[in-house]
């Protein structure tokens, strides 16, 4: 992901005497780019020189009049005979003024009539005239003024009724678009006189699922015009394609998440640099997010930054940006902190934007940061070097990112797609186009020898790791997989994937030696246990129990169903016939079930459990134990420690693993791929942290997973 770099945080002179900035714009006066801002209640108009690498404070002026800029001051640029002028002021009862920056000082060009509550937000050039439109504070309707080409005021336009007060307005071609307080988006055609006639509309009933629209701008990408609509109440960005005669089609609807910074969005800016369009948004989330807008209308997250004590991004109120010398210069104002924060986003590595043929084929990128889009067929897409964005399109596609931090975007098409070189921590997946996918736990994943597979409904994505090794998908987070939270443009039946256990990270296990020997060897432990109890075991089997040592005990059952409980010493428990329960307790115990379906529980200490005949359950406990099932269909429980199952019979016996060891995995096959190794008939499963299970008697490693249960 790209990085937003703070450049400078510059406050307004005497900031304590002024309210906060509500609007920013970049205007060129006297051949120099200037950043211009206006405060909310008191009409402080401030400029900053941005011709150099960092912004410098310029002219400051308080506008004349009473409530000059009250109700949210705005800055609008008009053409005039002398160059650009600012139209600003107004408020509830203040005078509008045309102001120019000349010789580093603000100069009033003209004062215009009072129009109570008018908020000029938009200029449309039409037939040699300039029409200014905006909402009316607290009232429904679109108000307007007409100026000539030289910036001379001609008169007011008739107010156009709307469903509610206008909250956002923008223009595209010969049309303007408004959103009102009822969340209705309306398209209007502008005639030669500035009059408006409705030509299109979107509401919640037609898919516009927003609340409290706050800002809207337009941009042209690959010859197609789009509206980008920000809504504070729904914390959303909606991309809408403008078609023939102003028709509206929703292409993307992105919601803020914990991984983005546009919650409660109130400020929006779009800038095009190097043939690529960038959408910048911020609001109550104390930071900003930057997105690339792809051909087709999808937003892709590029960078985010949150507020710190060194910058002023708390409750963002205004954003202005420009493309300049292979970078984006981004200027941000806060509604609660004084001044301007300057940020920089490097765009110097921008590569090509290319689309595969409709029927499918090979698409190859460059050494730069490319945008590569698949067609409707089966594509092979090669990103090359650089931080590429790769969008698969319909069909069964193969995507190779190459070196760099790549983003792989997958659409819902019911086909099997393949990524050949995924690197965790560098590359990202964007599966947000899969219907109703909200969390990584909805995905079904399986480890393969060279990576992993993701399944969701009828979607399948095969992912090979860049290093060719298997991949523990539990390391993935929502940020690695989702690419944002999206609402579908239209509601349609879907098949969401099943929920899986929540991810939980465990340390990567070390390489497992077959049996290192020494004091912690399983075989050494087994011999020590047996040798220390050989006399007691012999006597018990002969029904001639010897007197146990004082700290130990020998407990012999009957032919009935017995409960045998050891103490804190090294005990010997003999079940005999019947379905017995044997509990060793602390100490190095020997538990012998003999005949019957017995339940053997070793407890703490290095225990030897022998099931004997019958279908037995053997649980060694938390230490280093040896488990021998004997005849019958036995169940071996592994919780912790270094245990050995000495006589496992595949397709007959069963192994149950404690949830702590595998949480986040979805199959025993994945567990064996991740943690298991085979050496002859012994399989070692090393979970890390000293928890190791060794299984003797494995004849077919490929089917061992069928005998392992994850509970």
Order of alpha helices (4+ residues) and beta strands (2+ residues): beta-beta-beta-beta-beta-beta-beta-beta-beta-beta-beta-beta-beta-beta-beta-beta-beta-beta-beta-beta-beta-beta-beta-beta-beta-beta-beta-beta-beta-beta-beta-beta-beta-beta-beta-beta-beta-beta-beta-alpha-beta-alpha-beta-beta-beta-beta-beta-beta-beta-beta-beta-beta-beta-beta-alpha-alpha-beta-beta-beta-beta
